[in-house]
Amino acid sequence: MFEKNSKADIAIYLFDLADNLKLDLSEAILKKLELNRKKYPAHKAKEYHTCERRTRNGKIQNSYQYQG
């Protein structure tokens, strides 16, 4: 897991990059969040949930079940 300093370094690099590219990072984030809301509407995301179980050989297998 990243340390707090590593996460801060990544954030600093991102803000510096956005500044150099004359990119409004806040605007870009808001646009991306809106695209995600349209692509993955909350009412549909709640219709499915993941069940995790172990197979006979010990591997984890995910299955999706409809909850409509």
N, C-alpha and C positions, 0 to 999 in steps of 0.2 A: 504494500500500500504506500502511496506517495506520502511523504512528509508534508507538513504545512508549508515549509520553505519551497519545496518543489512545486506545489500548487501555486504559490505566489509567483514563482519564476515564470510559470506558464502564463499566468494572467498578465504579468508585466509584458511579456513578449507579445501576447495577443493584442493588448492595448497599443503597444508601440507599433506593431504591424498595421493595425487599423488606422492609426494616426498617419503613418507614412503613405498609406494607400488612399488617404482622404476619405475613409469609410466611416460613416456614422454607425458605430457598433450598436448603439441602443436601437436605432431604426432597423438595422439588419436582424437583430434578435427578435424584435416585435413582429417583423414580417415572417420570420421563420416560425414563430409560435402560432401565428394565424394560419399559415399553411398546414402545420401539424394539426390544428383544431379541425380544419376542413378534411384532412386526410384520415384522421383517426378520431371521429366524433365520440364523445364520452358515452352517449347512450348505447352505441354499438360495442364499445370496449367492455362494457359491463355484462354483455350477453354471454361472454365466454370466460372461463377461468381455467387455469392450468392445474392439472393434478400431476404430482411428481411421485413416481414409485420406482422401486428397485426391481430389476429383472432377476432371474435365477442366477445369472453370472455376476450379479452385484452392480451392474451398470444402472445409472439413473435414466429413466425414460419419462419424457413428458407427454401428456395427452391433454387435449383440449376438449372441454365439454360445454355444450350449448346450455345456457341457462335462461332461455326465452319463455 
